[in-house]
Amino acid sequence: MKQKIIVIGSGFGGLAAAIRLAVRGHDVEIFEKLDKPGGRAYVYETGGFKFDCGPTVITAPFLFDELFELAGKKAEDYFTLKALDPFYRIFNDKGEYFDYNSNTDFTLSQIDKFNPKDKQGYLKFIKTAKAIFQKGFVELADKPFNKFSDMMKIVPDMVKLKSYKTVYRYTSSFIKNDFLRQCFSFHPLLVGGNPFDTTSIYALIHYLEREWGIHYAMGGTGTIVNGLVRLFEELGGKIHFNSEIKEITIKDQKASGIKLNDRGETFIPADSIVSNADVAFTYRNMIPEMYRKKYTNRKIEKMRYSMSLFVIYFGTNRRYNNSNIQHHNIILGKRYKGLLNDIFKRKILAEDFSLYLHMPTMTDPSIAPAGCECFYALSPVPHLGSGTDWSKEAEPYRDKIIRFLEAGYLPGLESSIVAEHYISPLHFQNNLNSYLGSAFSVEPVLTQSAWFRPHNRSEDFENLYFAGAGTHPGAGLPGVLSSAKIVDNLINQK
């Protein structure tokens, strides 16, 4: 039966859900707080430089193909993906680096540089990671866990796959060199998790990368966002920008529509609502207090939330083609576990840091003026539960990172910067409505996975659904696109 469906937010999860529902013939409208689409994948432009503010690592591209095929279209007619090789260049604190890609022989040759004895362990690692990938991603990523019985069905498989181990502990059972352990265990950080706490199920990310590669969208990740918006509008969907939601209205214990945060508090009725907004923000700020159930409120408040990020976007008036920097770089500091403890457990802003350095102009010079380079440097930091005063800490922290990069990786950097913008946890809280300024919503630990995670269908209101990082299966592009598939199936089973 045709429904009027409102989607709150135009991040990847919201866009994917809206497209799927529009293909089904529903009347779908998206309401977006910001002035253009993308959510966390917002694009910032200045002085001829184009900066992707959010995801830059494109994996499992078939999930995008699927969306276009549903509408009888081809993704390549909307944007162009380019496979990257290597996937990442990972530096240790001595400046030595490890490259890897999907070629096993190449990866083994890189392992050989650090510890030849770990080559056999790596082969065992990817063999067991394949089984985790098959169960955790292929079979379960797009299945809802709205009932406890759904969880109980998979417990034997989870035990068999040793999901009670953390990613770091699991990796360490195969790899002995300390730096290589870091190279093969950092992946949970891509979805907001601590490798020392996150269930070993997330080792599947490494296998997923090997299976489908890592890609870059020419013109930036924003071209994918624009392609999805175009497809949605071609399907008859409507998208409204600068349209902040003040309230999800409730009638007879169901969501009845939304009120906009405009002068007249415009009301738009709906049969179903899909929130791609932060789950905690949706429950705590959009649902009138009288309708919030203590269980849901208490559960949301008590959950653990992922770390936040400090990100500097900068453009230089010179190229760095002769440096050691690749498209995707991870620069690890002297401390690994200690730094992660500071971020996730002690919640303090440490003196040291590890960085993800993105140099997309290596692959795509079109996103910067001729002869210029485009970068972003990302540092994981504690969420706002730390009490850090970013109005005071941001500038010194920015300076520290730029000095570090100039000294070891990008000579003459400070004097070469001609465009710059940075964001702190305050951006995630104030601009993206993320609870505690968390960058990835609910932290992906075992006790907050599958059924234990906020459900794709609300526990309080049967016609309120969730797509995005905070619900099942979790953060990252494959996760949020899979959540959209779950929402589509739940709505159309009714």
C-alpha positions as CSV (number, residue, x, y, z in Angstrom):
1,M,0.0,0.0,0.0
2,K,1.3,3.4,-1.0
3,Q,2.5,5.5,2.0
4,K,3.5,9.1,2.6
5,I,7.0,8.7,4.1
6,I,9.2,11.4,5.6
7,V,13.0,10.9,5.8
8,I,14.8,13.0,8.3
9,G,18.3,13.7,7.0
10,S,20.1,13.3,3.7
11,G,23.2,11.3,4.7
12,F,24.0,8.1,2.9
13,G,21.5,6.1,5.0
14,G,18.7,8.6,4.4
15,L,19.3,8.9,0.7
16,A,19.5,5.1,0.2
17,A,16.3,4.5,2.2
18,A,14.5,7.3,0.3
19,I,15.5,5.8,-3.0
20,R,14.5,2.3,-2.1
21,L,11.1,3.5,-0.8
22,A,10.5,5.7,-3.9
23,V,11.2,2.8,-6.2
24,R,8.4,1.0,-4.3
25,G,6.0,3.7,-5.3
26,H,5.8,5.5,-2.0
27,D,5.5,9.3,-1.7
28,V,8.8,10.2,-0.1
29,E,10.1,13.5,1.0
30,I,13.5,14.2,2.7
31,F,14.0,17.1,5.1
32,E,17.6,18.2,5.7
33,K,18.8,20.7,8.3
34,L,21.8,21.8,6.3
35,D,21.9,23.9,3.1
36,K,22.8,20.9,0.9
37,P,22.8,17.1,1.0
38,G,25.2,14.6,2.5
39,G,25.0,14.9,6.3
40,R,28.4,13.8,7.5
41,A,29.3,13.6,3.8
42,Y,28.9,17.4,3.4
43,V,31.2,19.0,0.9
44,Y,33.0,22.2,1.8
45,E,34.3,24.4,-1.0
46,T,36.5,27.5,-0.9
47,G,39.0,29.2,-3.2
48,G,38.7,26.5,-5.9
49,F,39.4,23.7,-3.4
50,K,36.8,21.0,-2.8
51,F,36.9,19.2,0.6
52,D,34.9,16.0,1.4
53,C,34.0,16.6,5.0
54,G,33.0,13.0,5.7
55,P,33.7,9.5,4.3
56,T,36.5,9.2,1.8
57,V,37.1,5.4,1.8
58,I,34.6,3.9,-0.6
59,T,34.2,0.1,-0.1
60,A,31.6,-2.4,-1.3
61,P,30.6,-0.3,-4.3
62,F,28.0,-3.0,-5.3
63,L,25.8,-1.5,-2.6
64,F,25.6,1.7,-4.7
65,D,25.1,-0.4,-7.9
66,E,22.2,-2.1,-6.2
67,L,20.4,1.2,-5.6
68,F,20.6,2.3,-9.2
69,E,19.7,-1.1,-10.6
70,L,16.5,-1.0,-8.5
71,A,15.5,2.0,-10.5
72,G,16.6,0.5,-13.8
73,K,19.7,2.8,-14.0
74,K,23.5,2.4,-13.9
75,A,25.6,4.0,-11.2
76,E,28.4,4.8,-13.7
77,D,26.0,7.2,-15.5
78,Y,25.9,9.3,-12.3
79,F,29.5,9.1,-10.9
80,T,32.8,7.5,-11.6
81,L,34.7,5.3,-9.1
82,K,38.4,4.7,-9.4
83,A,40.1,1.7,-7.6
84,L,43.1,2.7,-5.5
85,D,46.4,0.9,-5.1
86,P,47.7,0.7,-2.5
87,F,44.6,0.9,-0.2
88,Y,46.6,2.7,2.5
89,R,50.1,3.6,3.4
90,I,50.6,3.1,7.1
91,F,53.5,4.8,8.8
92,N,55.1,3.9,12.1
93,D,56.6,6.5,14.5
94,K,60.0,6.0,12.8
95,G,58.6,7.0,9.4
96,E,58.8,3.5,8.0
97,Y,55.7,2.4,6.0
98,F,53.6,-0.5,5.2
99,D,51.5,-0.6,2.0
100,Y,48.7,-3.1,1.4
101,N,46.2,-4.0,-1.3
102,S,44.1,-7.0,-2.4
103,N,47.1,-8.8,-3.8
104,T,48.2,-11.4,-1.3
105,D,51.8,-11.7,-2.7
106,F,52.3,-8.0,-2.5
107,T,51.0,-7.8,1.0
108,L,53.3,-10.7,2.0
109,S,56.2,-8.8,0.5
110,Q,55.4,-5.8,2.7
111,I,55.1,-8.1,5.8
112,D,58.5,-9.5,4.9
113,K,60.0,-6.0,5.5
114,F,59.0,-6.1,9.2
115,N,58.8,-9.8,10.2
116,P,59.0,-12.6,7.7
117,K,57.7,-15.1,10.3
118,D,54.3,-13.2,10.2
119,K,53.6,-14.1,6.6
120,Q,52.2,-17.5,7.5
121,G,50.2,-16.0,10.3
122,Y,48.7,-13.5,7.8
123,L,47.6,-16.2,5.5
124,K,45.8,-17.9,8.4
125,F,44.3,-14.5,9.4
126,I,42.7,-13.8,6.1
127,K,41.4,-17.4,5.9
128,T,39.5,-17.1,9.2
129,A,38.5,-13.5,8.4
130,K,36.7,-14.8,5.3
131,A,34.4,-16.9,7.5
132,I,33.7,-13.9,9.7
133,F,33.0,-11.8,6.6
134,Q,30.6,-14.4,5.2
135,K,28.6,-14.6,8.4
136,G,28.9,-11.0,9.7
137,F,28.5,-9.1,6.5
138,V,27.1,-11.3,3.7
139,E,24.5,-13.1,5.9
140,L,23.7,-10.7,8.7
141,A,24.4,-7.0,7.7
142,D,21.1,-6.5,6.1
143,K,19.0,-8.5,8.5
144,P,17.0,-6.8,11.3
145,F,17.5,-7.6,14.9
146,N,14.3,-6.3,16.4
147,K,13.6,-9.3,18.6
148,F,15.8,-11.0,21.1
149,S,15.1,-14.3,19.4
150,D,16.9,-12.9,16.3
151,M,20.0,-12.5,18.4
152,M,19.8,-16.0,20.0
153,K,19.7,-17.7,16.6
154,I,23.2,-16.4,15.8
155,V,24.9,-16.9,19.2
156,P,26.3,-20.4,18.2
157,D,27.9,-18.9,15.1
158,M,29.3,-15.9,17.0
159,V,30.9,-18.2,19.6
160,K,32.3,-20.4,16.9
161,L,33.8,-17.3,15.2
162,K,35.3,-16.1,18.5
163,S,33.4,-12.9,18.5
164,Y,34.1,-12.6,22.3
165,K,37.7,-11.7,21.3
166,T,38.5,-8.1,20.5
167,V,39.9,-7.2,17.1
168,Y,43.3,-6.5,18.5
169,R,43.4,-9.8,20.5
170,Y,42.1,-11.7,17.5
171,T,44.7,-10.2,15.1
172,S,47.5,-10.8,17.7
173,S,46.8,-14.5,17.7
174,F,48.1,-14.5,14.1
175,I,50.5,-11.6,13.9
176,K,53.5,-11.1,16.3
177,N,55.2,-7.9,15.1
178,D,53.9,-5.0,17.1
179,F,53.6,-2.6,14.1
180,L,52.0,-5.2,11.9
181,R,49.5,-5.9,14.7
182,Q,48.5,-2.2,14.5
183,C,48.3,-2.3,10.7
184,F,45.8,-5.2,10.7
185,S,43.8,-4.1,13.7
186,F,43.1,-0.3,13.1
187,H,40.0,-0.9,11.1
188,P,37.4,-0.5,13.9
189,L,38.5,3.1,14.1
190,L,37.0,3.7,10.7
191,V,33.6,3.0,12.3
192,G,34.2,4.6,15.7
193,G,35.5,1.6,17.6
194,N,38.5,0.9,19.8
195,P,40.4,-2.1,18.4
196,F,41.0,-3.2,22.1
197,D,37.3,-3.3,22.8
198,T,35.5,-3.9,19.5
199,T,34.3,-7.4,18.8
200,S,36.5,-9.5,16.4
201,I,33.5,-9.5,14.0
202,Y,34.9,-6.2,12.8
203,A,37.9,-8.0,11.4
204,L,35.6,-8.5,8.4
205,I,36.4,-5.0,7.3
206,H,39.9,-6.1,6.3
207,Y,38.4,-8.9,4.3
208,L,35.7,-6.7,2.8
209,E,38.5,-4.4,1.5
210,R,40.3,-7.3,0.0
211,E,37.1,-8.6,-1.6
212,W,35.9,-5.4,-3.3
213,G,38.8,-3.0,-3.1
214,I,38.9,0.6,-2.0
215,H,37.7,3.3,-4.4
216,Y,37.7,7.0,-4.8
217,A,34.8,8.9,-6.4
218,M,36.3,11.2,-9.0
219,G,35.3,14.7,-8.1
220,G,35.0,13.6,-4.4
221,T,32.6,11.6,-2.4
222,G,30.1,14.5,-2.9
223,T,29.6,13.3,-6.5
224,I,28.1,10.1,-5.1
225,V,25.8,12.2,-2.8
226,N,24.7,14.3,-5.8
227,G,24.2,11.2,-7.9
228,L,21.9,9.7,-5.3
229,V,19.9,13.0,-5.0
230,R,19.5,13.1,-8.8
231,L,18.3,9.6,-8.8
232,F,15.9,10.2,-6.0
233,E,14.4,13.3,-7.7
234,E,14.1,11.4,-11.0
235,L,12.0,8.9,-9.0
236,G,9.6,11.7,-8.0
237,G,11.1,12.3,-4.6
238,K,11.3,15.7,-3.0
239,I,14.2,17.0,-0.9
240,H,14.0,20.2,1.3
241,F,17.1,21.9,2.6
242,N,17.4,24.4,5.5
243,S,14.5,22.4,7.0
244,E,15.3,21.5,10.6
245,I,12.9,19.2,12.4
246,K,11.6,20.6,15.7
247,E,9.5,17.6,16.6
248,I,8.2,14.2,15.5
249,T,4.5,14.4,16.4
250,I,2.9,11.5,18.1
251,K,-0.7,10.4,18.0
252,D,-2.1,7.1,19.5
253,Q,1.5,6.0,20.2
254,K,2.4,6.3,16.5
255,A,4.4,8.9,14.7
256,S,1.9,11.1,12.9
257,G,4.3,13.6,11.2
258,I,6.8,16.3,11.8
259,K,6.9,19.9,12.8
260,L,9.5,22.1,11.2
261,N,11.6,24.5,13.3
262,D,10.3,27.5,11.3
263,R,8.2,30.5,12.5
264,G,4.9,28.8,11.9
265,E,6.1,25.3,13.1
266,T,4.8,23.9,9.9
267,F,3.2,20.4,10.3
268,I,3.7,17.8,7.6
269,P,1.7,14.5,8.2
270,A,3.2,11.1,7.4
271,D,2.3,7.4,7.5
272,S,5.9,6.4,8.4
273,I,9.0,8.3,9.3
274,V,12.6,7.2,8.7
275,S,15.2,9.0,10.8
276,N,18.7,9.3,9.4
277,A,19.4,11.7,12.2
278,D,21.4,10.6,15.2
279,V,19.4,8.0,17.1
280,A,20.1,9.5,20.5
281,F,19.2,13.0,19.3
282,T,16.0,11.7,17.7
283,Y,14.8,10.1,20.9
284,R,16.1,12.8,23.2
285,N,15.3,16.0,21.2
286,M,12.6,15.2,18.6
287,I,10.2,13.1,20.6
288,P,8.1,15.1,23.1
289,E,9.1,14.1,26.6
290,M,5.6,12.9,27.5
291,Y,5.8,10.2,24.9
292,R,9.3,9.0,25.7
293,K,9.4,5.7,27.5
294,K,11.8,5.4,30.4
295,Y,13.3,2.3,29.0
296,T,14.3,3.9,25.7
297,N,15.5,7.1,27.4
298,R,17.5,5.2,30.0
299,K,19.0,2.8,27.4
300,I,20.1,5.7,25.1
301,E,21.6,7.6,28.0
302,K,23.6,4.6,29.3
303,M,25.0,3.5,26.0
304,R,28.7,4.0,25.2
305,Y,29.3,6.4,22.3
306,S,32.2,6.4,19.8
307,M,35.1,8.9,19.9
308,S,34.9,12.2,18.1
309,L,37.2,13.7,15.5
310,F,39.3,16.8,15.0
311,V,39.8,17.4,11.3
312,I,41.8,20.0,9.4
313,Y,40.9,20.6,5.8
314,F,43.7,22.5,4.0
315,G,44.8,23.3,0.5
316,T,48.4,24.3,-0.5
317,N,49.7,26.4,-3.4
318,R,52.2,23.6,-4.3
319,R,52.1,19.9,-5.1
320,Y,53.7,17.2,-3.0
321,N,54.1,14.6,-5.7
322,N,57.7,13.7,-4.7
323,S,56.8,13.0,-1.0
324,N,56.2,9.6,0.5
325,I,52.5,10.4,0.9
326,Q,49.9,8.3,-0.8
327,H,46.1,8.9,-1.4
328,H,45.2,7.3,2.0
329,N,47.7,7.5,4.8
330,I,47.7,6.4,8.4
331,I,50.4,7.9,10.6
332,L,50.7,6.0,13.9
333,G,52.3,7.6,16.9
334,K,54.6,6.0,19.5
335,R,51.7,4.9,21.6
336,Y,48.9,2.7,20.3
337,K,47.0,1.1,23.2
338,G,47.8,4.0,25.6
339,L,46.5,6.6,23.1
340,L,43.3,4.7,22.5
341,N,42.8,4.4,26.3
342,D,43.1,8.1,26.6
343,I,40.5,8.6,23.8
344,F,38.0,6.0,24.7
345,K,38.4,5.3,28.4
346,R,40.2,8.1,30.2
347,K,38.5,10.6,27.8
348,I,41.4,13.1,27.9
349,L,43.0,15.1,25.0
350,A,46.4,13.5,24.9
351,E,49.6,15.4,24.0
352,D,50.3,12.9,21.2
353,F,48.1,11.7,18.4
354,S,47.8,9.4,15.4
355,L,46.5,10.7,12.1
356,Y,44.6,9.8,9.0
357,L,46.0,12.0,6.2
358,H,44.0,12.2,3.0
359,M,45.6,13.5,-0.2
360,P,42.9,13.0,-2.9
361,T,44.6,15.3,-5.5
362,M,47.1,12.5,-6.0
363,T,44.3,10.7,-7.8
364,D,42.1,13.6,-8.8
365,P,43.8,17.0,-9.4
366,S,40.4,18.5,-10.5
367,I,39.3,19.2,-6.9
368,A,42.0,21.9,-6.4
369,P,43.3,24.8,-8.5
370,A,46.1,23.9,-11.0
371,G,49.4,23.3,-9.2
372,C,47.7,23.0,-5.8
373,E,47.1,20.1,-3.4
374,C,44.1,19.2,-1.3
375,F,44.4,17.5,2.1
376,Y,42.6,16.6,5.2
377,A,44.2,15.5,8.4
378,L,42.0,13.6,10.9
379,S,42.8,13.0,14.5
380,P,40.6,10.8,16.7
381,V,39.8,12.6,20.0
382,P,37.4,11.9,22.9
383,H,33.8,12.9,22.6
384,L,32.4,15.8,24.5
385,G,31.9,13.7,27.6
386,S,35.6,14.5,28.2
387,G,34.8,18.1,29.2
388,T,37.4,19.4,26.8
389,D,36.9,23.1,26.0
390,W,37.3,23.1,22.2
391,S,36.8,26.9,22.0
392,K,40.2,27.1,23.7
393,E,41.9,23.8,22.6
394,A,41.2,23.9,18.8
395,E,43.8,26.4,17.7
396,P,46.7,25.0,19.7
397,Y,45.7,21.4,18.6
398,R,45.6,22.5,14.9
399,D,49.0,24.1,15.2
400,K,50.5,21.0,16.8
401,I,49.2,18.8,14.0
402,I,50.4,21.1,11.2
403,R,53.9,21.4,12.8
404,F,54.1,17.6,13.1
405,L,53.2,17.1,9.4
406,E,55.6,19.8,8.3
407,A,58.5,18.3,10.2
408,G,58.0,14.8,9.0
409,Y,55.9,14.5,5.9
410,L,55.0,17.8,4.1
411,P,58.0,20.2,4.2
412,G,57.2,23.9,4.1
413,L,53.5,23.2,4.9
414,E,52.5,26.1,7.0
415,S,53.7,28.7,4.5
416,S,52.1,26.8,1.6
417,I,48.5,26.7,3.0
418,V,46.2,29.0,1.1
419,A,42.8,27.5,2.1
420,E,41.9,26.0,5.5
421,H,38.9,25.0,7.6
422,Y,38.8,22.7,10.7
423,I,36.1,21.0,12.7
424,S,36.1,19.8,16.3
425,P,33.6,17.7,18.4
426,L,31.5,20.8,18.6
427,H,30.8,20.6,14.9
428,F,29.4,17.0,15.3
429,Q,27.2,18.2,18.2
430,N,26.0,21.6,16.9
431,N,25.9,21.1,13.1
432,L,25.2,17.4,12.8
433,N,23.1,16.9,16.0
434,S,25.3,14.1,17.2
435,Y,24.9,13.2,20.9
436,L,28.0,14.1,22.9
437,G,29.7,15.2,19.6
438,S,30.3,11.5,18.8
439,A,31.5,11.1,15.2
440,F,30.1,7.6,14.7
441,S,27.2,7.4,17.2
442,V,26.9,4.2,19.3
443,E,30.3,2.5,19.9
444,P,30.5,-0.9,18.2
445,V,31.3,-3.2,21.1
446,L,29.8,-6.7,21.4
447,T,27.2,-5.6,24.0
448,Q,26.0,-2.8,21.6
449,S,25.8,-4.9,18.4
450,A,22.9,-6.5,16.6
451,W,19.9,-6.8,18.9
452,F,21.7,-4.8,21.6
453,R,22.0,-1.8,19.2
454,P,19.2,0.7,18.8
455,H,16.7,-1.1,16.5
456,N,15.9,-0.2,12.9
457,R,12.3,-0.1,14.0
458,S,11.6,2.0,17.1
459,E,10.8,0.1,20.2
460,D,8.3,2.9,21.1
461,F,6.6,3.7,17.9
462,E,5.9,1.0,15.3
463,N,6.0,3.4,12.3
464,L,9.3,5.2,13.2
465,Y,12.4,3.7,11.6
466,F,16.1,4.3,11.8
467,A,18.8,4.3,9.1
468,G,22.4,5.3,9.6
469,A,25.4,4.9,11.9
470,G,23.6,4.5,15.3
471,T,21.4,1.6,14.4
472,H,22.1,-1.9,13.1
473,P,24.5,-2.9,11.5
474,G,26.5,0.3,12.4
475,A,28.7,3.0,11.0
476,G,30.7,3.1,7.7
477,L,29.3,3.2,4.2
478,P,28.5,-0.5,3.9
479,G,26.8,-0.4,7.3
480,V,24.5,2.6,6.7
481,L,23.6,1.4,3.2
482,S,22.7,-1.9,4.6
483,S,20.6,-0.2,7.3
484,A,18.6,1.4,4.5
485,K,17.9,-2.0,3.0
486,I,16.6,-3.2,6.4
487,V,14.3,-0.2,6.7
488,D,12.9,-0.8,3.2
489,N,12.1,-4.4,4.0
490,L,10.5,-3.6,7.4
491,I,8.2,-0.9,6.0
492,N,7.2,-3.1,3.1
493,Q,6.5,-6.2,5.1
494,K,3.7,-4.4,6.9
